[in-house]
Structures are given as structure tokens and as C-alpha cells.
Amino acid sequence: MNTSITDVLDRAFGHPRGLLGRFGGSVMAHGNAATERQVVDIAKPGAEETVLVVGPGPGVGLRYAAERAGLVIGVDPSAEMLETCGRRCADAVTAERVRLRTGSAAATGQASTSVDVVLSVNNVQLWDDRVAGFTELRRILRPGGRLVLSAHEKWLPVPRHALAGEAEDAGFADVQTWTWQPPGPLATTAAQLRAYRPTG
């Protein structure tokens, strides 16, 4: 792919920043909304649980999770996306039910065994080091905690079954993977994964 096109796509969607990042955030808010809600529904966060959202983008899923969980933490490397999340979830931020911080899958800034649920939509393909990412997410989950992630299948760096294998290698158990077709004529098939931190 042409370098200039790659840079534009990265600024808009990969690592959103500037005017292109704000445009990309608007596109993501619309295009990812159904998948964001579906992932939250799969995870079923409870009112006493803490949820970490990796790469919340414009905050649609973050807000939906905050309607169900006790505390939701969003980590994103993009200042523009964190600002957008802050606006979309302003009431929940004020109520201290949503916290936002700079971070990534491999560097969440969370203490060990401090969250019950980890969610991620269309972000795993951006992880610089998936081994480090899965290892970190297992570290911060409490025993029995669950990870649910979704990504456009065509953008995955490896087949979804290989991704499941990487999660197992990082210590996750009961790993399941499947595909889901989001609504809309332009929506592409999503590869999804659910896994648990062992209780033992």
C-alpha cells in the first residue's frame, strides 16, 4: 500500500490524531456501535464488576458498559479518542463510574487481578506485541475473569483460531472463537473471542 495512504489510515483509524483522527472517530462511532454493544452483551458485566476497555475509540462501547458495570476504565494511546470518550461519557466520568487513561493492551497501568472483564473491539490488529498484550490482560484479570474481543476478520494479522492459540499460550482457558455478521450492508464479518483467566 502507498505510504501516504497508510499514514492517512493510521491517523484516521489506527492511532487517531488531529483532524483525521476526529473524522475516524466519527466513522468508528457509527460503524462499530452494534459490535460494541454485542461484545458488552456477551461479557454481561455486573453492577459490582470492574471492566477494562482496550482501545475504546470514540467511547460507544465504553458508555454502554458503564450502564451495567460498577466501574469502567478505558485505555487508549490516542489523546483525541480519550477526549471524545470523555465527552460521550461526561456524566459517568463525573460520577466516577468511568475512568480514562493513556495506555494499551500491553501497558494498561492496572494492578494485578484488579478487573473482572476486559473488552476490545477492532483493536487487536493494532497491538504491536500480541504476546505481551494477552499476557498483560491475563495479569490484570481476577481469577475467573473474562476477556471478550472482536475484530474485522479480514484485518486480523493471523487466523482467528491462531489468535485463540495465542490467548491459550498466555494462560487463558476455555477459549472460544466464532464469527458474527454485524448489521448493515457495508458491515464486514467480525471474528470474536472469549476466554477466561483460570480460577486455579
C-alpha positions in Angstrom: 0.0 0.0 0.0 1.2 3.5 -0.8 3.0 5.0 2.2 0.9 8.2 2.2 -2.3 6.2 2.2 -1.1 4.1 5.0 -0.3 7.2 7.0 -3.7 8.7 6.4 -5.4 5.4 7.5 -3.2 5.3 10.6 -4.0 8.9 11.5 -7.8 8.3 11.0 -8.2 4.8 12.4 -5.0 3.1 13.6 -3.7 5.7 16.0 -6.3 8.6 15.6 -4.9 12.1 15.9 -5.7 15.5 14.6 -8.5 16.3 12.2 -8.2 12.9 10.6 -8.5 11.3 14.0 -11.7 13.1 14.8 -13.1 12.1 11.4 -12.1 8.5 12.0 -13.7 8.6 15.5 -17.0 9.7 14.0 -16.8 6.9 11.5 -16.0 4.3 14.2 -18.8 5.6 16.5 -21.3 4.7 13.7 -19.7 1.7 12.2 -18.7 -0.1 15.4 -21.7 0.6 17.5 -23.6 -2.6 17.0 -20.4 -4.7 17.6 -19.5 -2.7 20.7 -22.9 -3.4 22.2 -22.9 -7.0 21.2 -19.5 -7.5 22.9 -20.8 -6.0 26.2 -23.8 -8.2 26.0 -21.6 -11.3 25.6 -19.5 -10.3 28.6 -22.5 -9.5 30.8 -20.7 -7.2 33.3 -22.4 -7.0 36.6 -23.2 -3.9 38.7 -20.3 -4.7 41.2 -17.7 -5.5 38.5 -14.8 -3.5 37.0 -14.4 -3.5 33.2 -11.4 -2.5 31.3 -11.9 -1.4 27.6 -8.8 -1.6 25.5 -9.0 0.9 22.7 -12.4 2.4 23.4 -12.1 4.8 20.4 -15.0 7.3 20.5 -16.5 5.6 23.6 -19.7 4.0 22.3 -19.0 0.6 24.0 -17.5 2.4 27.0 -20.7 4.2 27.7 -22.8 1.0 27.1 -20.6 -0.9 29.5 -20.9 1.9 32.1 -24.7 1.4 32.1 -24.2 -2.1 33.5 -20.8 -2.2 35.4 -19.8 -0.6 38.6 -16.6 0.9 37.1 -15.3 1.1 33.5 -11.8 2.0 32.7 -10.8 3.0 29.1 -7.2 2.8 28.0 -6.2 4.2 24.6 -3.0 5.6 23.2 -4.9 8.4 21.3 -5.4 11.7 23.2 -8.1 12.6 20.7 -10.1 9.4 21.4 -9.8 9.8 25.1 -11.1 13.4 24.8 -14.0 12.0 22.7 -14.7 9.3 25.3 -14.7 12.0 28.0 -17.3 14.0 26.2 -19.5 11.0 25.3 -19.3 9.7 28.9 -19.2 13.0 30.7 -21.9 12.1 33.2 -20.3 8.8 34.0 -16.9 10.4 34.4 -18.3 13.0 36.8 -20.0 10.2 38.7 -16.6 8.3 38.8 -18.0 5.3 37.1 -15.7 5.8 34.1 -12.0 6.5 34.2 -9.8 7.3 31.2 -6.1 6.9 30.8 -3.4 6.6 28.2 -2.4 3.0 27.7 -2.6 -0.1 25.5 -3.2 -3.8 25.8 0.4 -4.4 26.7 0.6 -1.5 29.2 -2.8 -1.0 30.9 -1.5 0.7 34.1 -3.7 -1.6 36.1 -2.7 -3.6 39.2 -2.7 -7.4 39.0 -6.1 -9.1 39.5 -7.9 -5.7 39.5 -10.6 -6.2 36.8 -13.3 -8.6 36.2 -13.9 -8.1 32.4 -11.7 -7.0 29.5 -13.3 -5.8 26.3 -11.8 -4.9 23.0 -13.4 -4.1 19.6 -11.3 -3.7 16.4 -8.1 -3.1 18.3 -6.2 -6.4 18.5 -4.9 -5.9 14.9 -3.1 -2.8 16.2 -1.2 -4.5 19.1 2.5 -4.2 18.5 3.1 -7.4 20.5 0.1 -9.7 20.9 2.0 -12.0 23.3 2.7 -9.0 25.6 -0.9 -7.9 25.2 -2.5 -11.2 26.1 0.0 -11.7 29.0 -0.9 -8.2 30.4 -4.6 -8.8 30.1 -4.4 -12.1 31.9 -2.3 -10.5 34.6 -4.9 -7.8 35.4 -7.9 -10.1 35.3 -9.1 -11.6 38.5 -9.4 -15.4 38.6 -12.5 -16.4 36.7 -12.4 -13.0 34.9 -13.2 -12.9 31.2 -11.8 -11.4 28.0 -14.1 -10.7 25.1 -12.7 -9.2 21.9 -13.9 -8.7 18.4 -12.2 -7.5 15.2 -12.9 -7.3 11.5 -11.9 -10.8 10.4 -10.2 -9.6 7.2 -7.9 -7.3 9.2 -6.7 -9.9 11.7 -2.9 -10.5 11.4 -3.5 -14.2 12.0 -6.5 -16.5 11.5 -8.9 -16.4 14.5 -8.0 -19.9 15.6 -4.3 -18.9 15.7 -5.4 -15.9 17.8 -7.2 -18.2 20.2 -4.0 -20.3 20.4 -2.0 -17.2 21.4 -4.5 -16.5 24.2 -4.1 -20.1 25.4 -0.4 -19.8 25.3 -0.7 -16.7 27.5 -2.5 -18.7 30.1 -6.2 -18.2 29.2 -8.6 -21.1 29.5 -11.9 -22.1 27.9 -11.0 -20.1 24.8 -13.8 -19.9 22.2 -13.8 -18.2 18.9 -16.5 -17.7 16.3 -17.7 -15.2 13.6 -20.5 -12.7 13.7 -22.1 -10.6 11.0 -22.8 -7.1 12.2 -25.9 -5.4 10.8 -25.7 -3.1 7.8 -25.0 -3.6 4.1 -21.3 -2.4 4.4 -20.5 -4.3 7.6 -17.8 -6.9 7.3 -17.6 -10.2 9.2 -16.3 -10.0 12.7 -14.0 -12.6 14.3 -14.7 -12.8 18.0 -13.1 -14.5 21.0 -14.0 -15.2 24.6 -11.6 -16.5 27.2 -11.2 -16.8 30.9 -8.4 -16.5 33.5 -8.3 -19.8 35.3 -9.5 -19.9 38.9 -6.8 -22.3 40.0 
